[in-house]
Amino acid sequence: MVDYLLVVGPGRSGSDFLYRVLRAHPDYAFPEIKEGAYYRSVRAFRRARGKVRPAGARLCDIANDAYHDPKLISGVRALQRQGVSILMMVLLRNHRDRALSAIRFRKSRGRPSALRGTRHLEESVVQDRLTPAMLEDIFGLDVDILTVDFSTLVEDTESFLARLASLCGTGPFDSVATEPVNVSTRARFVWLSTLGWLCAVALRTLGLTSLLQRIKDSRFVARVFFKPLAGGAEEIRLSQAAARALDDTHRECWSVVTRVSAKEAEGVFLRKASSSGLRPRPVDSAQ
């Protein structure tokens, strides 16, 4: 039985969509916040696990930034030494599409990287990409790893979730809401969205993660901060160099996945723990 479902992958790769689906199922629990990063310490994992209701549910952690966290590898291994059964999931979206989506999102929300100009925003988004080296580190872990393509996640959701339920040993997903999230709204006032983001950072720093997630899930707050996206939205273009780098990286990432994983279905690959063959780069020990 899986104790801990740890999802990694850059933002704008389907993490919010997956969160909405999983939190509606009683066998999957987010006791504090979507991105708990519980792998960072055994103490954090135990604290979160103690808050899971019902007690038999799987602790879920959609940790967007984990793929470039130096504590990921050592943290997962530390949990394994404590007997924690872990299923990792990698969300993999076309790198160019993800970059364009990230640029639109950051501009509409007034994120700091967007406020510094178009060129800086593009550089920031390209720098945030998932790389083959990062994937090789992840696949060096001795855990089951499920990789899903973004298109499969959002277009063939029910089939994918049936496979996930089988791997996690949970009940089926009876009905699936497949409406996209974070794609059809923009901030009513960019400065207000930026202020909200700064408040979110403060709440996280203070450890008020449960309160932060309740605010993020509130439809009332969403209506106050955001409005429907108007027609004729600004066209976003990448420089040729950025587009070429992203396309090359995406191709190389899939090469890593297909080299060590078995194809389960279109866009879905599973690497079983017993077939781990990649060695991660040295990382700092878990705290």
One Martini backbone bead per residue (centre of mass of N, CA, C, O) as a GRO file, in nm:
protein
  287
    1MET     BB    1   0.097   0.036   0.021
    2VAL     BB    2   0.051   0.368  -0.015
    3ASP     BB    3   0.153   0.657   0.177
    4TYR     BB    4   0.305   0.843  -0.058
    5LEU     BB    5   0.221   1.107  -0.280
    6LEU     BB    6   0.465   1.231  -0.512
    7VAL     BB    7   0.460   1.534  -0.693
    8VAL     BB    8   0.634   1.636  -0.990
    9GLY     BB    9   0.673   1.958  -1.144
   10PRO     BB   10   0.622   2.215  -1.315
   11GLY     BB   11   0.455   2.470  -1.348
   12ARG     BB   12   0.205   2.421  -1.588
   13SER     BB   13   0.156   2.072  -1.575
   14GLY     BB   14  -0.123   2.000  -1.390
   15SER     BB   15  -0.138   2.038  -1.073
   16ASP     BB   16  -0.414   2.175  -1.022
   17PHE     BB   17  -0.585   1.967  -1.161
   18LEU     BB   18  -0.499   1.725  -0.984
   19TYR     BB   19  -0.582   1.843  -0.713
   20ARG     BB   20  -0.889   1.864  -0.765
   21VAL     BB   21  -0.927   1.559  -0.804
   22LEU     BB   22  -0.799   1.432  -0.544
   23ARG     BB   23  -0.960   1.599  -0.319
   24ALA     BB   24  -1.241   1.445  -0.405
   25HIS     BB   25  -1.103   1.197  -0.279
   26PRO     BB   26  -1.104   1.005   0.016
   27ASP     BB   27  -0.804   0.855  -0.043
   28TYR     BB   28  -0.703   1.165  -0.063
   29ALA     BB   29  -0.465   1.380   0.113
   30PHE     BB   30  -0.459   1.744   0.225
   31PRO     BB   31  -0.388   1.859   0.538
   32GLU     BB   32  -0.254   2.152   0.441
   33ILE     BB   33  -0.120   2.144   0.137
   34LYS     BB   34  -0.038   2.092  -0.174
   35GLU     BB   35   0.276   2.197  -0.115
   36GLY     BB   36   0.448   2.038   0.144
   37ALA     BB   37   0.733   1.901   0.139
   38TYR     BB   38   0.772   1.626   0.328
   39TYR     BB   39   1.060   1.517   0.233
   40ARG     BB   40   1.250   1.715   0.405
   41SER     BB   41   1.120   1.558   0.665
   42VAL     BB   42   1.022   1.333   0.894
   43ARG     BB   43   0.863   1.525   1.075
   44ALA     BB   44   0.677   1.646   0.858
   45PHE     BB   45   0.550   1.382   0.773
   46ARG     BB   46   0.431   1.294   1.049
   47ARG     BB   47   0.255   1.540   1.092
   48ALA     BB   48   0.081   1.505   0.836
   49ARG     BB   49  -0.007   1.210   0.882
   50GLY     BB   50  -0.167   1.280   1.152
   51LYS     BB   51  -0.389   1.463   0.972
   52VAL     BB   52  -0.515   1.237   0.831
   53ARG     BB   53  -0.845   1.228   0.666
   54PRO     BB   54  -0.863   0.948   0.679
   55ALA     BB   55  -0.623   0.738   0.806
   56GLY     BB   56  -0.610   0.560   0.519
   57ALA     BB   57  -0.507   0.774   0.358
   58ARG     BB   58  -0.326   0.941   0.120
   59LEU     BB   59  -0.051   1.123   0.114
   60CYS     BB   60  -0.032   1.440  -0.042
   61ASP     BB   61   0.223   1.591  -0.282
   62ILE     BB   62   0.239   1.886  -0.480
   63ALA     BB   63   0.576   1.953  -0.566
   64ASN     BB   64   0.685   2.163  -0.791
   65ASP     BB   65   0.997   2.231  -0.675
   66ALA     BB   66   1.141   1.946  -0.630
   67TYR     BB   67   1.320   1.904  -0.893
   68HIS     BB   68   1.528   2.151  -0.760
   69ASP     BB   69   1.571   2.004  -0.485
   70PRO     BB   70   1.842   1.900  -0.291
   71LYS     BB   71   1.639   1.727  -0.080
   72LEU     BB   72   1.491   1.504  -0.233
   73ILE     BB   73   1.668   1.249  -0.236
   74SER     BB   74   1.738   1.231   0.069
   75GLY     BB   75   1.445   1.248   0.173
   76VAL     BB   76   1.329   0.991   0.046
   77ARG     BB   77   1.535   0.798   0.177
   78ALA     BB   78   1.462   0.862   0.470
   79LEU     BB   79   1.171   0.756   0.451
   80GLN     BB   80   1.241   0.467   0.368
   81ARG     BB   81   1.394   0.400   0.636
   82GLN     BB   82   1.095   0.431   0.783
   83GLY     BB   83   0.886   0.264   0.582
   84VAL     BB   84   0.797   0.436   0.343
   85SER     BB   85   0.558   0.436   0.092
   86ILE     BB   86   0.639   0.540  -0.248
   87LEU     BB   87   0.485   0.750  -0.497
   88MET     BB   88   0.591   0.880  -0.796
   89MET     BB   89   0.522   1.183  -0.992
   90VAL     BB   90   0.554   1.295  -1.331
   91LEU     BB   91   0.514   1.605  -1.486
   92LEU     BB   92   0.491   1.626  -1.854
   93ARG     BB   93   0.543   1.902  -2.057
   94ASN     BB   94   0.568   2.082  -2.307
   95HIS     BB   95   0.806   2.318  -2.288
   96ARG     BB   96   0.686   2.540  -2.466
   97ASP     BB   97   0.397   2.543  -2.356
   98ARG     BB   98   0.474   2.595  -2.063
   99ALA     BB   99   0.616   2.867  -2.107
  100LEU     BB  100   0.374   3.021  -2.223
  101SER     BB  101   0.190   2.974  -1.979
  102ALA     BB  102   0.379   3.108  -1.768
  103ILE     BB  103   0.385   3.388  -1.891
  104ARG     BB  104   0.085   3.449  -1.878
  105PHE     BB  105   0.050   3.405  -1.576
  106ARG     BB  106   0.261   3.612  -1.466
  107LYS     BB  107   0.140   3.859  -1.606
  108SER     BB  108  -0.157   3.834  -1.486
  109ARG     BB  109  -0.029   3.826  -1.169
  110GLY     BB  110   0.235   3.995  -1.108
  111ARG     BB  111   0.502   3.874  -1.110
  112PRO     BB  112   0.824   3.953  -1.059
  113SER     BB  113   0.934   3.845  -1.338
  114ALA     BB  114   0.726   4.032  -1.504
  115LEU     BB  115   0.815   4.325  -1.390
  116ARG     BB  116   1.117   4.308  -1.550
  117GLY     BB  117   1.033   4.199  -1.822
  118THR     BB  118   1.036   4.007  -2.103
  119ARG     BB  119   1.325   3.893  -2.100
  120HIS     BB  120   1.331   3.799  -1.805
  121LEU     BB  121   1.087   3.612  -1.821
  122GLU     BB  122   1.199   3.414  -2.024
  123GLU     BB  123   1.453   3.334  -1.867
  124SER     BB  124   1.302   3.227  -1.617
  125VAL     BB  125   1.136   3.003  -1.758
  126VAL     BB  126   1.373   2.848  -1.881
  127GLN     BB  127   1.525   2.796  -1.609
  128ASP     BB  128   1.266   2.625  -1.485
  129ARG     BB  129   1.321   2.376  -1.623
  130LEU     BB  130   1.312   2.052  -1.698
  131THR     BB  131   1.576   1.820  -1.682
  132PRO     BB  132   1.754   1.542  -1.748
  133ALA     BB  133   1.925   1.547  -1.487
  134MET     BB  134   1.685   1.556  -1.293
  135LEU     BB  135   1.559   1.289  -1.386
  136GLU     BB  136   1.799   1.107  -1.319
  137ASP     BB  137   1.782   1.154  -1.019
  138ILE     BB  138   1.495   1.048  -0.977
  139PHE     BB  139   1.553   0.759  -1.117
  140GLY     BB  140   1.764   0.680  -0.882
  141LEU     BB  141   1.536   0.599  -0.726
  142ASP     BB  142   1.378   0.335  -0.512
  143VAL     BB  143   1.097   0.394  -0.681
  144ASP     BB  144   0.801   0.441  -0.795
  145ILE     BB  145   0.745   0.584  -1.135
  146LEU     BB  146   0.512   0.816  -1.268
  147THR     BB  147   0.458   0.918  -1.603
  148VAL     BB  148   0.288   1.216  -1.734
  149ASP     BB  149   0.127   1.359  -1.979
  150PHE     BB  150  -0.055   1.636  -2.010
  151SER     BB  151  -0.257   1.544  -2.228
  152THR     BB  152  -0.346   1.288  -2.080
  153LEU     BB  153  -0.443   1.414  -1.815
  154VAL     BB  154  -0.673   1.610  -1.967
  155GLU     BB  155  -0.793   1.388  -2.196
  156ASP     BB  156  -0.740   1.093  -2.018
  157THR     BB  157  -0.823   1.088  -1.711
  158GLU     BB  158  -0.973   0.822  -1.636
  159SER     BB  159  -0.752   0.623  -1.720
  160PHE     BB  160  -0.529   0.733  -1.543
  161LEU     BB  161  -0.679   0.706  -1.265
  162ALA     BB  162  -0.708   0.401  -1.275
  163ARG     BB  163  -0.403   0.350  -1.254
  164LEU     BB  164  -0.352   0.501  -0.990
  165ALA     BB  165  -0.545   0.337  -0.810
  166SER     BB  166  -0.395   0.071  -0.850
  167LEU     BB  167  -0.118   0.161  -0.731
  168CYS     BB  168  -0.252   0.274  -0.447
  169GLY     BB  169  -0.508   0.106  -0.348
  170THR     BB  170  -0.780   0.241  -0.439
  171GLY     BB  171  -1.049   0.372  -0.517
  172PRO     BB  172  -1.242   0.486  -0.747
  173PHE     BB  173  -1.319   0.730  -0.991
  174ASP     BB  174  -1.636   0.801  -1.051
  175SER     BB  175  -1.590   1.119  -1.093
  176VAL     BB  176  -1.471   1.371  -1.333
  177ALA     BB  177  -1.335   1.686  -1.319
  178THR     BB  178  -1.220   1.864  -1.634
  179GLU     BB  179  -1.167   2.146  -1.562
  180PRO     BB  180  -0.986   2.399  -1.609
  181VAL     BB  181  -0.711   2.579  -1.456
  182ASN     BB  182  -0.563   2.885  -1.475
  183VAL     BB  183  -0.679   2.991  -1.793
  184SER     BB  184  -0.952   3.212  -1.770
  185THR     BB  185  -0.789   3.427  -1.598
  186ARG     BB  186  -0.740   3.754  -1.446
  187ALA     BB  187  -0.636   4.014  -1.297
  188ARG     BB  188  -0.791   4.295  -1.197
  189PHE     BB  189  -0.521   4.372  -1.033
  190VAL     BB  190  -0.192   4.347  -1.031
  191TRP     BB  191  -0.126   4.467  -0.751
  192LEU     BB  192  -0.320   4.276  -0.596
  193SER     BB  193  -0.184   4.011  -0.676
  194THR     BB  194   0.095   4.076  -0.562
  195LEU     BB  195  -0.001   4.110  -0.271
  196GLY     BB  196  -0.113   3.823  -0.243
  197TRP     BB  197   0.157   3.680  -0.289
  198LEU     BB  198   0.303   3.804  -0.043
  199CYS     BB  199   0.106   3.688   0.165
  200ALA     BB  200   0.161   3.392   0.098
  201VAL     BB  201   0.457   3.395   0.178
  202ALA     BB  202   0.405   3.473   0.474
  203LEU     BB  203   0.229   3.231   0.556
  204ARG     BB  204   0.441   3.017   0.493
  205THR     BB  205   0.664   3.124   0.683
  206LEU     BB  206   0.460   3.092   0.942
  207GLY     BB  207   0.301   2.804   0.888
  208LEU     BB  208   0.005   2.880   0.740
  209THR     BB  209  -0.097   2.651   0.526
  210SER     BB  210  -0.397   2.591   0.572
  211LEU     BB  211  -0.494   2.880   0.530
  212LEU     BB  212  -0.379   2.920   0.248
  213GLN     BB  213  -0.545   2.692   0.109
  214ARG     BB  214  -0.825   2.806   0.174
  215ILE     BB  215  -0.786   3.063   0.012
  216LYS     BB  216  -0.719   2.928  -0.265
  217ASP     BB  217  -1.007   2.764  -0.264
  218SER     BB  218  -1.168   3.020  -0.274
  219ARG     BB  219  -1.418   3.158  -0.465
  220PHE     BB  220  -1.434   3.441  -0.352
  221VAL     BB  221  -1.139   3.520  -0.389
  222ALA     BB  222  -1.134   3.471  -0.694
  223ARG     BB  223  -1.345   3.695  -0.762
  224VAL     BB  224  -1.184   3.934  -0.644
  225PHE     BB  225  -0.901   3.887  -0.812
  226PHE     BB  226  -1.066   3.774  -1.065
  227LYS     BB  227  -1.121   3.750  -1.425
  228PRO     BB  228  -1.220   3.714  -1.719
  229LEU     BB  229  -1.090   3.653  -2.018
  230ALA     BB  230  -1.035   3.840  -2.271
  231GLY     BB  231  -1.049   3.899  -2.578
  232GLY     BB  232  -0.764   3.926  -2.751
  233ALA     BB  233  -0.510   3.818  -2.650
  234GLU     BB  234  -0.195   3.828  -2.600
  235GLU     BB  235   0.071   3.747  -2.784
  236ILE     BB  236   0.308   3.486  -2.740
  237ARG     BB  237   0.668   3.493  -2.776
  238LEU     BB  238   0.954   3.325  -2.863
  239SER     BB  239   1.258   3.290  -2.899
  240GLN     BB  240   1.454   3.096  -3.087
  241ALA     BB  241   1.647   3.004  -2.863
  242ALA     BB  242   1.432   2.917  -2.657
  243ALA     BB  243   1.276   2.717  -2.832
  244ARG     BB  244   1.515   2.529  -2.892
  245ALA     BB  245   1.588   2.458  -2.598
  246LEU     BB  246   1.310   2.338  -2.522
  247ASP     BB  247   1.290   2.118  -2.738
  248ASP     BB  248   1.547   1.966  -2.659
  249THR     BB  249   1.470   1.908  -2.364
  250HIS     BB  250   1.214   1.747  -2.416
  251ARG     BB  251   1.341   1.519  -2.577
  252GLU     BB  252   1.546   1.433  -2.353
  253CYS     BB  253   1.340   1.364  -2.133
  254TRP     BB  254   1.196   1.133  -2.287
  255SER     BB  255   1.448   0.961  -2.314
  256VAL     BB  256   1.474   0.898  -2.017
  257VAL     BB  257   1.198   0.772  -1.966
  258THR     BB  258   1.205   0.542  -2.194
  259ARG     BB  259   1.469   0.398  -2.090
  260VAL     BB  260   1.335   0.321  -1.777
  261SER     BB  261   1.041   0.275  -1.891
  262ALA     BB  262   0.712   0.158  -1.909
  263LYS     BB  263   0.447   0.133  -2.115
  264GLU     BB  264   0.102   0.174  -2.032
  265ALA     BB  265   0.028   0.427  -2.214
  266GLU     BB  266  -0.058   0.699  -2.355
  267GLY     BB  267   0.159   0.904  -2.173
  268VAL     BB  268   0.238   0.641  -1.988
  269PHE     BB  269   0.488   0.573  -1.731
  270LEU     BB  270   0.669   0.294  -1.566
  271ARG     BB  271   0.894   0.279  -1.282
  272LYS     BB  272   1.028   0.039  -1.114
  273ALA     BB  273   1.221  -0.003  -0.846
  274SER     BB  274   1.378  -0.270  -0.943
  275SER     BB  275   1.476  -0.092  -1.223
  276SER     BB  276   1.690   0.074  -1.114
  277GLY     BB  277   1.978   0.253  -1.303
  278LEU     BB  278   2.021   0.532  -1.182
  279ARG     BB  279   2.249   0.785  -1.079
  280PRO     BB  280   2.275   1.023  -0.864
  281ARG     BB  281   2.377   1.301  -0.762
  282PRO     BB  282   2.520   1.462  -0.530
  283VAL     BB  283   2.384   1.538  -0.202
  284ASP     BB  284   2.248   1.656   0.054
  285SER     BB  285   2.160   1.587   0.352
  286ALA     BB  286   1.919   1.539   0.556
  287GLN     BB  287   1.750   1.730   0.816
   0.00000   0.00000   0.00000
